[in-house]
Amino acid sequence: MKPNTTALFAAACLAVANLAVAADKDEIVLFNGKSFDDWTAVLSIPGLKLEDIWSVAPGGVLVCKGNRPDKVRGYIRTTRDDFHDYTLTLQWRFPAGTPGGNSGVLVHASTPNALGVWPKSMEAQLNHKNAGDIWVIGTTCEIENADKRVAGRRHFNLTDDSERPIGEWNDYKIVCDGDQITIWVNDDLVNHVTKCSVSTGAICLQAEGADVEFRNIRLKPLPK
C-alpha cells in the first residue's frame, strides 16, 4: 500500500513547527511593535515625555525623532533590569534622506546619570560608520590590541565597512556571556571585549541627536 504522502507532509510540517516553537520558547520580544509596555523614558530636558521623541510606525517599527532643535538626549529603558547571559538581536536603520548620525544600544544599564543623562552601562555603538564600537559608561572592560584600539572610553571595532547604506535595515547581534560581550553587524564579527565590570542590567536604546528606527528587538537567554 502506498504511503499517504499528504499525511506524511502534514506530519513533517507539524514537526518542523514544533521544533521552531521549542527553539524559541525562551525568546523574549522586548518591543511588541504596538506600544511602549515594559519601557520607560529618560530624557535630558525636564517635562518632555516618551511620546515627544519615540513613536510606533506601521509594521512594528520603533521611531526615534532624535534630530531636534532643542538638542534633547536620552534613552528608553526596559523596566526589567536583571537581564544577563543572553543574545540580543535587533534591526536598525537611519531613514533614507537623512545623513545618519548617532545612537546606540546600552546593555547592563543600572545607575542613572552616571555620565550626564547616560546610565552606568556598556554601549554598543550605532553611530553611522562606527557601528560595533564599544563605549564604557562608568564601567570598564578589556580588549585585544588595546594599545591600538582604545581611546578614552571608546573601544574601536574591527571593521567600519559592515553597515548597509542609509535607508536600509542593518542586523545587530550582541551576545552578553558572563563578563564578555561580542558584537556582530550584518553577520560580521566586529568586536569582543572581556572582563567587563558589569554583567547584569536593563537594556536601553539611545536618542542622541539623530532620527533612527528599530524593529525586531528580541532577547534569548544563553543555554545554561
Secondary structure, DSSP 8 states (H G I E B T S, - for coil): ----HHHHHHHHHHHHHHHHHHHHTT-EES--SS--TTEEEEESSTT--HHHHEEEETTTEEEEE---TT---EEEEES---B-SEEEEEEEE--TTS-----EEEEEE-STTSBTTB-SEEEEE-STT-TT-EEEES---EETTHHHHEETTEE--S-S--S--TTS-EEEEEEEETTEEEEEETTEEEEEEES-S---BEEEEEE-SSEEEEEEEEEEE---
